Amino acid sequence: MNGAEALLKALERQGVDLVFGHPGGAILPVYDALYDSPIKHVLVRHEQAGAHAADAYYRASGRVGVCFATSGPGATNLVTGLATAQMDSSAVVAVTGNVASSLIGTDAFQEADVYGITGPVTKHNYLIKNVEDIPRVVAEAFHIAATGRPGPVLIDVPKDIQQAEFRGSFEVEIDLPGYRPTVVGHARQVRKAAEAIRAAERPVMMVGGGGQVASEEVLAFARKTGIPVITTLMGIGAFPAGERQALGMPGMHGTVTANRAITHCDLILGAGLRFDDRVTGKISRFAPNATVVHIDIDPAEISKLVKAHVPVVGDLRDVLPRLGEELEPLAIDAWWEQIEAWKGMYPERYKKDKPLVSQEVIQLLREASGGDVVVTTEVGQHQMFAARLFPTTRPRSFITSGGLGTMGFGLPAAVGAAFARHDETVVCVAGDGSVQMNIQELATVYKHQLPIVIAILNNGVLGMVRQWQEMFSAERYSEIYLADSNPDFAKLAEAYGIESYNIFDRETARELVPQALARKKPVLLNFFVYEAEKVFPMIPAGAGVDEMMLGDQEPDEVTADGPEVTA
Amino acid sequence: MSAVRHVMSVTVRDRPGVLVRIASLFARRGFNIESLSVAQSEEPGISRTTFVVTGEDATLEQVQKQLQKLIDVIKVIDHSQAKSIDRELMLIKVAVQSPEARVEIRQIAQDFRARIVDVARHALVFEVTGDEGKMNAFIEQMRDFGIIELIRTGRVALPRGESDAQRLPSVRSRAA
């Protein structure tokens, strides 16, 4: 057995049966060993896509995603994918080949300092120097990636190590004295948190990405206490969007109700979130009257941005049930009355005064799917529309690049999600800008005939950049125009062998969306939507949560030029 | 806000790359590393490092937490928060211009308990250990005679008394 075979065996022992990757010179021994391995390999057409697919595989299934790449450019192409996974706490193990140990540091062909380059974008990384270390390093990598606050781990394996004879054992002990995540919340802190919640008159719970693994606990806690629940972009699905207690998304493009609740609440129970600047806006104006109870498994997130009055370090699956036991249903009827009033005053709404607008396409997708699909998104306006109008009811089902905001994430993420959730339809909500950043993955989608509906909201511009330029740069539109040189996406998909349609009006959209969702095979829908649509409400960067610009969400807006629709 | 100086002990697994990770964490938060010393601890495979850093006080706690998150970091102690002893060692080469100067230099060195480690016709090399104040005072005294060159190890620190705040776990396997 050589090092490459030992590597695959070690992966198998971690339960790996699928990897995403792209071969190359320095990882040839691993690909040779793969030939006889039960592990299935999905050939992506760009290493970045492999990393995103592995990331989405984890997010959709809870099983660690694995990707392979070769040395040099193969490995540097992973960097964006690793950074995306790091920011959104996604468990990925990336294996890269490297040039032979004797060539490392000599500027050899396809050599890069991968260990050095990937350090800042991974939870941890390894450069293997001894073939016998392979089983232990793989075991540690999976342990680090999947426990505590999850994150990506990279293992760099020089080619001579892959080829070296392996005589070691697979019975290894993990040896990480510096790594002991705190899972069980401190009893005194849990009691203090309960006291604070009991004393509150206007409490609100905010659930982030950490809630994806604790959705049952979140639901049980919310049901018992009756607390209003806000879910961040990363927390979508951790609490079912349709529940009466759900207030939607907070922050820059959040719902009016969620942002009003934050401004007026006297207690925030933060659960598995990191109070990102897109959520808080200007910190000094964020929840100015609130006692902050912050539960997170990562102690470094507590009081990083928003000062926590009651910190609880621990796993939500441990802390929330214990916290719930300490509490009775909260007497907050007056607060609920206020919240219901906001909900009534500010429903989701948009104007259908053009042949086709983005929001109605997304609403159509939700209605036709019953919300019971996996959604992935690219990054931009369509992402925000999807977060607000297509929030999934189940956890691990709304997959988006929240922290890093990576354009090019959605299509490869759909590939990863489709493999993670075999029989389920995946809807990739994309923009005409973002989708081109990893468009080559149409080949992977085609090859495996994945049940993915790619919905391009094609407005011919980089919509979110356009929105900022319109609002904050006096309509000085700089380098946002795509329509004059966009490909015909339907023809492009056709060239890849994928069924596809150009859609210009709502009648065709209504007809084709349900059909596409029922196909259980790849379909690309290219919707030509209104160019100048803007995402509202919006909190301008650096402004406070209480300084929302409502735009077409304004309740008393005159809608002279078309019918208004309440979503 | 003002930059404050902190002496921090960071106990680490003896693995390649760990210092780079620590240094880049300090750099990302705008901390300047004034001195750094690294050496084996009493436990094989584990090293103690002492960083003297200056940066915003408010971000220090965050840096400490981020350091603690690094997989190969075992313990982080901020000595400004704990009662600690710290020392450094300096080698200093002083010019000897005349026989009178030689006598005077040796007298001052004696007061500082500095040891002569090399003697040349026109120079003396002293080894001085102590806290930072003593180092600086000795340097001031020697300036008039002419300092040819000097090197300092940077500070090393341990908590006082029987505290086992820095006690180490044992490491089973060899470094990867």
Interface residues (C-beta under 8 A of the other chain):
Chain A: Y115 G116 G119 P120 K123 H124 N125 Y126 L127 I128 K129 N130 D133 R136 V137 I144 E173 D175 L176 P177 G178 Y179 D298 P299 A300 S303 K304
Chain B: V12 R13 P16 G17 V20 R21 S24 E61 Q62 K65 Q66 Q68 K69 L70 I71 D72 V73 I74 K75 P169 V171 R172 S173 A176
